[in-house]
Amino acid sequence: MRIIFFNIWHGQVWDLLKKFILKESSKTDIFCFLEVQPDLQIKLQEILPDFEPIYQAGLKTNYLGGVIEGRSIFVKNKIEISKSGNISIFKETKTDAGGFQYAQLLVGQKTLFIGEVHGKARPGTKMDTPARLRQSQKIIDFAKDIKGPKIIGGDFNLLPETESVLMFEKAGYKNLIKEFNVKSTRNKISWEQFKDQPGFVKQHFADYVFVSSEIKIKSFEVPYLEISDHLPLILDFEI
């Protein structure tokens, strides 16, 4: 199976993004997209007709002149969705919106849990804060009592050295960014848009994929592409 986690930056580079999604769709079972406003969700559904969409529209933000922060999971039609939903993981505002979306999928005789995270963006240092520590704990606690293989990924808005990241490893998850020695989940688009802000520091990380011990990893890659201000996280696996 293959899953792609990707913060797609509200489709700001739509033509190239569309080509990437179309290319990957024939060999991908699950897409987990972040920063998806309702009109972009419609466009995604049009180019992914063989997938069942699960969409959660979030708050209207001040970002990009006022867009809705949305989260979207697309599951190949051949896979049954047994349950899906969302939980709040921090107090949202118009300048700091996000959340946790999940789906439980029936794959053979097993139930696969997929969690998609759009973590707290403020403060922009992406270091630990009490709210971020609570955010990680809420996700871990929610998934703890769910049996079967689990994959949790997305834009956590965290740097690798934080306790908020380490908490997932302590809870028994493999951190694939660490395991595969990934050097960056961001790109030039990200750095260029913030370079003139006071105190700018080039950040190379925000996005992660954590997997439970039942997941058999075949490959994991984070290709450098400039089709969003984040990079796609691509996992091939078996359960």
N, C-alpha and C positions, 0 to 999 in steps of 0.2 A: 504494500500500500504506500501511497505518497500523500503527504500533507504539506501545504505551503502556508506559513504565517507571513503576513505582509501588511504593514501600515502604508496605505497607498496615497496618503497626502491629498485626499479629496479629489483625486484624479487630475492633479495639476499638469501632469505630463501624459494626458489621456491616450494620444495616438500610439506612443511607444508602450505604454502600460497595456493597452488593448492587445497589441501584437504579442507581448509576453504572455498574457493570460490565455489567449487563443492557442499559442504554441504549447503551453503547459497543460491545457485542459484535457487533452487526449490521454495523458499519462498520470493525471492527478486525481485522487479520490476526494480530497477535502481541501477547500480554500478557506482560510480565515483572514478576512480583511478588516482593517481598522481605518477610521476617518472616512466613513462612507455616509454622505448625506442622501436623502431620499431619491433625488434625481439621478445620482450616481448609482444607487442600488438598482434602479430601473435599467440603466445602461448595462450593468453587470449581468442582470438577469437575461437581457437580450442576447448577450454573447456566450452565456452559459446555459443553454436550454436543456442540457442533459443533467443538470444539477438541481437539487431542491434547496431553495434559499431559506435561511433563518435570519431574520433582520431585527435589530433593536435600534430604534432611533433614540439618540440621547438628547442632551441639552442643546439649545442654540447658543453658540459661542460667539466671542468677539474675533475669533480667528478668521483670517482671510476675508475680513469685512462682514462677517456674520454667517457662519455655516453650522449646520447641525452635526454634532459629533455622533457618528453611528458605528455600530459593530455588525459584521455580517459573516455568517458561515454558509458556505455552499457545499452540499454533500451530494456525491454522485447518486443518481436515481436508483441504482441497483442496491444501495445500502439503506437499510431501514433506520429511521430516526425514532427511537423509543421515547425520548424525553429531551426537552431543551428549555432554557430559561436564562435569567440574568440575576446577578446579585450586586448590591452596592458595596464597594470596597473602600470608598472615601467620600468625603463631603464634596460634591461637585459645585463648581461655579462657572460663570461665563468665560473665565480665563483659565479654567482648570477642570476639564470634563473627561470622563472615562468610566470604566466599570469592568465587569467580568461577565462574559457570555459563555454558556456551555451547551454541549449536546452529548447525549448518550446514544451510541450507534450499535446496532446489532450486526456483528461480523461473525458469520458462522454460528458457533455455539457460545461466543463470548460477547460481552458488552464493553465497548471501547468508550472511555470518557475523554472528551476533548474540551479543554478550557482555553478561552481566548481573553487575554488581559490587555486593557489599555490603562496603564497605571498613572498615578498622580504625577503631573508634569512640573509642579511648583514645589519648592524652588528649583530653578534650572540647573543647579549644581549636580543634581541627580544623586546626591549623597543621602545617607540615612536621616530620617526625621521620625518622630513618634508616629505620625500619620502613615508613613511608608512602612514602618515596622508592623503596624496594625494591618495595613493592606496585605502584606505577605501572609500574616497569620490568618486572616480571614479566608484567603484562598486555600491555604493548606488545611485549615479546619473544615472548610466546606467539602473538599475532596477526600478527606481522611476516611470517612465512613462509606465511601462508594467503592464497591468491590470491582476488581478487574483492572486491566491495563489503563494507564492514564497518560495523556500528553497535555501539558499546559504550556502555552507559548504566547508571544505577542510583544508589544511595546510596553515594557515595565517602567520605562523612564528611570532606570537605575544604572549605576556604574558597577563593574564586576566586583570591586573590593568591599561592597556594602554588606552589612549583616542581613539586610533585606533580601539579598540574593542568596547568601550562605544559608539562610533559613530553609530554603528548598532542599539544599544538599543534606542538611541535618535531618530533614524529614524523610530522606531516602530516595530523593529524585536525583537522576543524573543531569548535570548541567552541560548541555551539548556545546555551548559556546566555549566552555573550559575544556571539555573532553576533546574537542576537535581543534583547539588552539586557534579559534577564529580571531582575526586581528581587528575587525571593525564590523559594525552593523549599520554604519552611517556612510555618507558619501559627500562629494563636493557640493551638491545642492544644499545639503544641510549646513555645511560650514559657511558657504557663501551668504546664506540668508541671515546669519547671526553675527558675521565677522565685524560689523561696525557697532555692535552693542557694547556698552561699557563692561569691562571685565570679561570679554569674550575669551573662552578657552576652547580649543578644538576638542570635541568629545567624540570618541570612537564607538561608544556603546550606548544602547538603550534597550535592545531587543534580545530575548532569550527563548530557548525551548528547554523545558524540563520534562523528563520522561521517567515513569516508574520502572521497576526492575523487570516487569513482564514484557516490556517493549524490546524486541530484538532489532537493533539498529543495523540497517544495510548500508546506508550512506547519509551524510549530512553535509550540506554546503550552503554558503552564504555568498552568492556571486555578486561581484561588483557591477552594478547597473545604475544608470542615472535615469530612472523612470519614476522615482519618488524621492523624498528626502530620507528614506530608510531603505535598507536592502531586504530582499526576500530571504526567508529562512526555509530551506527545503529539506524535508526529512523523508527518506525511504525506509520503511520498516515492516516488520511482521509481528503478529501477536499470537 
